[in-house]
């Protein structure tokens, strides 16, 4: 008997929708987001540093990360077919992209005194075949909705999260803490930053929610799950933002929703869009 035929690897694709909103309390929007369906790269960034600085930092972040990832393997899947999660070069590539964004933001701030001290959070996701990879700095979040469950994938780099881990406050107290907007890491405030990277095996039907704290601070995981499961992909960002605004809209609110589907298309993939203030 001959050797069994090798099974073709499952190829997955991403469908996405994104939206940003100034909220009810701010007079300008410092968030930016990237949807690059061609590369299947998605980024949400929440800028800080004043009217000009925050928006500049978040825009530089999403543009730099996109360019870095495109320069790595332009127009092609990042991973050779059959590469395992453990052997993937993507974690270091996406980490390097965020580090390059950090350098670019820091350098820009040195050139212009009005931009001094600017920085941004970053949560980025790249889907390549059956692998989903993330790079993360700050308190913008990535959630995974799989079936009836929701899980926060990223860990907040924030003062209140440190207090939760130390047993000083509860998660509910953290949601209402006066310190909930204080982050312990940001991209661009200093020349270098420690970037968290992670990867997981994605499944058909998975839904990833990338968002700024303007959303996460206004609702709990169950509410995000209910909206994610009860609406179409295109409607999810708007419905989440609508609820955050109903709760007060204390901050800018940005949401990118990414759904994993079976890829039965030709190699051509769809369009790219950058959205910033």
C-alpha positions as a printed Julia matrix, in Angstrom:
277×3 Matrix{Float64}:
   0.0    0.0    0.0
   1.36   3.4   -0.96
   1.72   6.35   1.34
  -1.54   8.26   1.92
  -1.97  11.38  -0.15
  -1.21  14.61   1.68
  -4.23  16.71   2.58
  -4.21  20.17   1.13
  -3.85  22.77   3.9
  -6.96  24.71   4.78
  -6.78  28.22   3.43
  -8.71  30.93   5.19
  -9.53  34.5    4.25
 -10.7   37.55   6.15
 -13.75  39.72   5.65
 -13.74  43.0    7.55
 -15.55  46.17   8.51
 -14.34  49.18  10.47
 -15.56  52.48  11.85
 -14.27  55.31  14.02
 -16.23  57.97  15.91
 -15.23  61.05  17.88
 -17.59  60.13  20.74
 -19.73  62.53  22.79
 -17.13  64.31  24.94
 -14.16  65.01  22.64
 -13.94  67.68  19.94
 -11.45  65.8   17.75
 -10.59  62.2   16.91
  -7.07  60.94  17.67
  -7.77  57.32  16.64
  -6.69  55.77  13.35
  -7.3   52.36  11.88
  -6.1   50.29   8.94
  -7.99  47.76   6.87
  -5.69  46.08   4.35
  -7.74  43.2    3.0
  -5.12  42.49   0.34
  -2.49  41.65   2.96
  -5.16  40.69   5.52
  -3.63  43.12   7.99
  -5.73  45.13  10.45
  -4.57  47.8   12.9
  -6.27  50.02  15.48
  -4.33  52.87  17.11
  -5.42  55.3   19.83
  -3.22  58.39  19.77
  -2.34  60.69  22.63
  -0.46  63.94  22.93
  -2.73  66.84  22.18
  -4.85  67.96  19.27
  -2.11  67.51  16.65
   0.09  64.94  18.35
  -2.36  62.12  19.01
  -3.79  61.99  15.52
  -0.32  62.26  14.0
   1.05  59.41  16.12
  -1.82  57.03  15.37
  -1.66  57.81  11.63
   2.11  57.25  11.47
   1.65  53.96  13.32
  -0.89  52.42  10.96
   0.91  53.64   7.83
   4.34  52.45   9.01
   3.1   49.01  10.07
   1.31  48.54   6.75
   4.36  49.57   4.72
   6.7   47.37   6.75
   4.5   44.31   6.36
   4.04  44.96   2.63
   7.78  45.37   2.1
   8.37  41.98   3.72
   6.41  39.95   1.15
   4.62  42.34  -1.2
   1.43  40.9   -2.66
   2.05  37.4   -1.29
   1.04  35.38   1.76
   3.56  35.97   4.52
   3.92  32.26   5.36
   4.9   29.44   3.02
   2.06  26.92   2.87
   2.47  24.3    5.59
   4.5   26.46   7.99
   3.57  25.73  11.6
   2.59  28.37  14.12
   5.75  27.69  16.13
   8.06  28.01  13.12
   6.46  31.12  11.7
   8.61  34.2   11.06
   5.54  36.45  11.39
   5.77  37.25  15.13
   9.19  38.82  14.69
   8.13  40.56  11.48
   5.05  42.14  13.02
   7.0   43.01  16.18
   9.59  44.74  14.01
   6.85  46.67  12.2
   5.53  48.11  15.48
   9.08  48.89  16.63
   9.68  50.73  13.37
   6.47  52.7   13.93
   7.76  53.62  17.38
  10.99  54.97  15.91
   9.12  56.92  13.23
   6.79  58.57  15.74
   9.6   59.4   18.15
  11.7   60.89  15.32
   8.78  63.02  14.13
   8.25  64.34  17.65
  11.92  65.37  17.86
  11.52  67.39  14.66
   8.46  69.35  15.78
   8.17  70.78  19.33
   4.38  70.89  18.99
   4.37  67.09  18.72
   6.65  66.46  21.71
   5.44  63.64  23.94
   3.03  62.12  21.43
   2.43  58.39  21.31
  -0.2   55.81  20.5
  -1.53  52.43  21.44
  -1.42  49.71  18.78
  -3.34  46.48  18.34
  -2.58  44.8   15.03
  -3.7   41.53  13.48
  -2.54  39.61  10.44
  -4.39  36.57   9.11
  -2.3   34.21   7.0
  -4.0   30.96   5.98
  -5.05  29.3    9.25
  -2.9   31.5   11.49
  -3.88  34.75  13.2
  -1.05  36.86  14.59
  -1.21  39.9   16.86
   1.18  42.63  18.0
   0.08  44.81  20.87
   1.13  47.86  22.92
  -1.15  49.81  25.26
  -4.79  49.3   26.19
  -6.48  48.92  22.82
  -7.81  45.38  22.66
  -8.31  42.29  20.55
 -11.23  39.97  21.3
 -12.01  36.57  19.8
 -15.65  35.55  19.4
 -15.88  31.8   18.72
 -19.29  30.2   18.9
 -20.96  31.22  22.16
 -17.76  32.43  23.78
 -15.78  35.67  23.82
 -12.19  35.99  24.99
  -9.9   38.99  25.3
  -6.7   38.0   23.5
  -4.54  41.0   24.38
  -3.53  42.07  27.88
  -3.91  45.75  28.73
  -0.7   47.62  29.42
  -2.43  49.91  31.91
  -2.2   51.0   35.51
  -5.57  49.53  36.44
  -4.64  46.16  34.93
  -1.51  46.12  37.08
  -3.73  46.88  40.08
  -6.09  44.02  39.13
  -3.17  41.56  38.85
  -1.88  42.71  42.24
  -5.31  42.12  43.79
  -5.74  45.78  44.67
  -8.99  46.3   42.72
 -11.59  44.18  40.92
 -12.25  44.31  37.15
 -15.54  46.1   37.88
 -13.75  48.72  39.99
 -11.21  49.13  37.19
 -13.96  50.09  34.74
 -14.87  53.08  36.91
 -11.39  53.99  38.18
 -10.18  57.54  37.71
  -6.9   55.99  36.52
  -8.41  53.75  33.82
  -6.94  55.82  30.98
  -3.35  55.65  32.24
  -1.28  53.26  30.12
   2.11  51.83  31.04
   3.41  51.41  27.46
   2.89  53.37  24.27
   4.32  53.45  20.77
   6.46  56.51  20.05
   6.59  58.2   23.44
  10.11  56.8   23.81
  12.52  55.59  21.14
  11.96  51.92  21.97
   8.99  49.91  23.23
   8.35  46.35  24.36
   5.82  44.75  21.99
   3.66  41.77  22.95
   3.22  39.28  20.1
   0.99  36.24  19.97
  -0.5   33.79  17.52
  -3.3   31.28  17.36
  -4.92  28.85  14.96
  -8.01  30.46  13.48
 -11.18  28.62  12.55
 -13.87  29.29  10.0
 -16.49  31.48  11.67
 -14.11  33.15  14.13
 -14.78  36.84  14.63
 -12.05  39.15  15.9
 -12.89  42.56  17.36
 -10.1   45.14  17.51
 -11.03  48.27  19.46
  -9.82  51.26  21.43
 -10.55  51.76  25.11
 -13.32  54.16  24.14
 -15.32  51.02  23.46
 -13.89  48.6   26.02
 -14.36  50.99  28.95
 -18.06  51.43  28.2
 -19.32  47.83  28.12
 -18.54  44.34  29.33
 -17.54  41.3   27.3
 -21.04  39.81  27.27
 -22.46  42.96  25.68
 -19.79  42.87  22.98
 -20.57  39.2   22.38
 -24.31  39.83  22.06
 -23.81  42.58  19.46
 -21.21  40.55  17.58
 -23.5   37.53  17.34
 -26.69  39.47  16.66
 -25.59  41.63  13.72
 -24.03  41.37  10.28
 -20.31  41.98   9.95
 -20.88  45.37   8.32
 -23.19  46.47  11.15
 -21.09  45.31  14.11
 -18.73  48.33  14.38
 -21.59  50.83  14.17
 -23.76  48.98  16.69
 -20.89  48.78  19.19
 -20.08  52.46  18.75
 -23.75  53.36  19.12
 -23.94  51.59  22.49
 -20.69  53.21  23.71
 -22.11  56.62  22.81
 -25.38  55.83  24.57
 -23.3   55.13  27.69
 -21.73  58.58  27.47
 -19.14  58.37  24.69
 -16.36  59.59  26.98
 -13.6   58.99  24.42
 -12.99  58.44  20.72
 -14.28  55.01  19.69
 -12.81  52.8   16.98
 -13.81  49.25  16.06
 -12.54  46.87  13.37
 -14.35  43.53  13.01
 -12.63  40.69  11.14
 -14.44  37.46  10.28
 -12.6   34.31   9.19
 -14.03  32.48   6.18
 -13.02  29.55   3.97
 -10.95  30.84   1.06
 -12.34  29.43  -2.17
 -11.41  32.41  -4.32
  -8.64  32.96  -6.86
  -5.48  34.49  -5.46
  -6.69  38.05  -6.02
  -7.72  39.8   -2.82
  -9.59  43.01  -2.22
  -8.9   46.6   -1.4
  -6.9   48.6    1.13
  -7.99  51.62   3.16
  -6.38  53.78   5.82
  -8.62  55.9    8.04
  -7.24  58.64  10.26
  -8.19  62.08  11.57
